[in-house]
Amino acid sequence: MINAIKKRRAVREYLNEPVSDDKIQELLNTVACAPSANALYPWELVIVKDHGTKELLSKVTPWATFAKEAAVIIAVVGHKNESPEWIEDCSIVAEHLWLEATEQGLGACWIQIRNQGNADDNVKSILNIPSQHGILCLMAIGVPAKPLPEHDLSIISKNKFKYEKYK
């Protein structure tokens, strides 16, 4: 597990190669293992491979432009009315997708949608998502154009870790 965590990077450049349906299914299988507050699972995923739709999604925030080059974009949709912990549950789902993508040798990047101006409404419009739901993020996934270095664990100050009590 630590290898996938260390290799997980925000990949924003992809090769023009598809991701197989089998690999996408494996990504989706990981979210079945994601915990959920009160076992409510207040989320759904919208899997997008259509180039035209990816192009539209790449325009919803200034930070999404690279997403049109990804093989697939997965929208992480939260059911706000089902659970006050929808943000936490959706975040865990997105991280599971990201780690599994890394494990498969794919690259992924979280594109924040929640609290990004009109991005939430724009994604809902593009993907026909009901207005009562929230969009946490888009996960752009594809074959990375270049390898990125693993995280260097030594850059985190040991002062970040507190034992027994904060002070």
C-alpha positions in Angstrom: 0.0 0.0 0.0 2.8 2.5 0.9 4.2 2.1 -2.7 0.9 3.4 -4.2 0.7 6.2 -1.7 4.3 7.3 -2.4 3.8 7.1 -6.2 0.5 8.9 -6.2 0.9 12.2 -7.9 -1.3 14.9 -9.5 -0.8 13.8 -13.2 -1.9 16.5 -15.6 -0.3 15.2 -18.9 -1.5 12.0 -20.5 -0.7 9.9 -23.6 -3.4 9.6 -26.2 -4.1 6.0 -25.1 -7.4 4.6 -23.9 -7.9 3.0 -20.5 -9.5 -0.4 -20.9 -13.0 -1.1 -19.6 -11.4 -3.8 -17.4 -9.1 -1.2 -15.8 -12.1 1.1 -15.3 -14.1 -1.7 -13.7 -11.2 -2.3 -11.3 -11.2 1.4 -10.4 -14.9 1.2 -9.7 -14.5 -2.0 -7.7 -12.2 -0.2 -5.2 -15.0 2.2 -4.2 -17.1 -0.7 -3.1 -14.5 -1.1 -0.3 -14.7 2.6 0.7 -16.1 3.2 4.2 -19.1 5.4 4.7 -20.4 7.2 7.7 -23.4 5.2 9.0 -23.1 3.0 5.9 -25.2 5.5 3.8 -22.9 5.6 0.8 -24.2 9.0 -0.3 -22.4 9.1 -3.6 -22.6 8.2 -7.3 -20.0 8.2 -10.0 -20.4 9.4 -13.6 -17.8 7.9 -15.9 -17.1 10.0 -19.0 -15.1 8.8 -22.0 -16.7 10.8 -24.7 -14.3 13.4 -26.1 -16.9 16.1 -26.6 -18.1 15.8 -23.0 -14.5 15.8 -21.7 -13.9 19.0 -23.6 -16.9 20.6 -22.0 -15.8 19.5 -18.5 -12.3 20.8 -19.1 -13.8 24.3 -19.2 -15.6 24.3 -15.9 -12.7 25.7 -13.9 -9.4 27.3 -15.0 -7.6 24.3 -13.4 -9.5 21.7 -15.4 -8.1 22.5 -18.9 -5.8 19.4 -19.0 -8.7 17.0 -18.3 -9.7 16.9 -22.0 -6.6 14.9 -22.6 -7.4 12.3 -20.0 -8.8 8.9 -21.2 -11.6 9.1 -18.7 -13.1 11.6 -16.3 -15.0 10.4 -13.3 -17.3 12.9 -11.6 -17.8 12.2 -7.9 -21.4 13.1 -7.0 -22.6 13.5 -3.5 -26.1 13.1 -2.2 -26.2 16.1 0.1 -29.7 15.3 1.4 -28.8 11.8 2.4 -25.8 12.5 4.7 -24.2 15.4 6.4 -20.9 13.5 5.8 -21.3 13.4 2.0 -18.1 15.4 1.6 -16.0 13.0 3.7 -17.5 9.9 2.0 -17.0 11.3 -1.5 -13.4 12.3 -0.6 -12.6 8.7 0.5 -14.1 7.4 -2.8 -12.0 9.8 -4.8 -8.8 8.8 -2.9 -9.6 5.1 -3.5 -9.9 5.9 -7.2 -6.6 7.8 -7.2 -4.7 5.1 -5.4 -6.1 2.3 -7.6 -5.2 4.3 -10.7 -1.7 4.6 -9.4 -1.5 0.9 -8.6 -2.5 0.2 -12.2 0.3 2.4 -13.6 -2.2 5.1 -14.6 -2.1 8.8 -13.7 -4.9 10.7 -12.0 -5.6 14.2 -10.8 -8.3 15.6 -8.5 -10.1 18.6 -10.0 -11.9 20.5 -7.2 -15.5 21.4 -8.2 -17.1 22.1 -4.8 -16.9 25.8 -3.8 -15.4 26.7 -7.2 -17.8 29.4 -8.4 -20.3 28.0 -11.0 -18.3 24.8 -11.5 -20.8 22.7 -9.6 -23.8 24.0 -11.6 -21.8 23.6 -14.9 -20.9 20.0 -14.2 -24.5 19.2 -13.3 -25.7 20.8 -16.5 -23.2 19.0 -18.7 -23.8 15.6 -17.1 -27.5 15.9 -16.4 -27.0 15.6 -12.6 -30.0 16.5 -10.4 -29.7 19.9 -8.8 -30.1 18.6 -5.2 -26.7 16.7 -5.5 -23.3 18.2 -5.0 -20.2 17.6 -7.1 -17.1 17.2 -5.0 -14.6 16.7 -7.8 -13.7 15.4 -11.1 -11.0 12.7 -11.3 -9.1 12.9 -14.6 -7.5 9.5 -15.3 -5.2 8.3 -18.1 -1.8 6.9 -19.1 0.8 9.4 -17.8 2.9 11.1 -20.4 5.9 11.0 -18.2 6.9 9.4 -14.9 6.9 11.6 -11.9 9.1 11.1 -8.9 7.8 9.4 -5.8 7.0 11.6 -2.8 10.0 12.2 -0.6 8.9 11.3 2.9 11.7 13.3 4.5 10.2 16.7 3.5 7.5 16.5 6.1 8.7 18.0 9.4 8.6 15.6 12.3 7.0 18.5 14.2 3.8 17.6 12.3 3.4 14.5 14.5 2.1 14.7 18.0 2.0 11.8 20.4 -0.5 11.4 23.1 -1.4 15.1 23.3 -1.0 18.1 21.1 1.3 19.9 23.5 
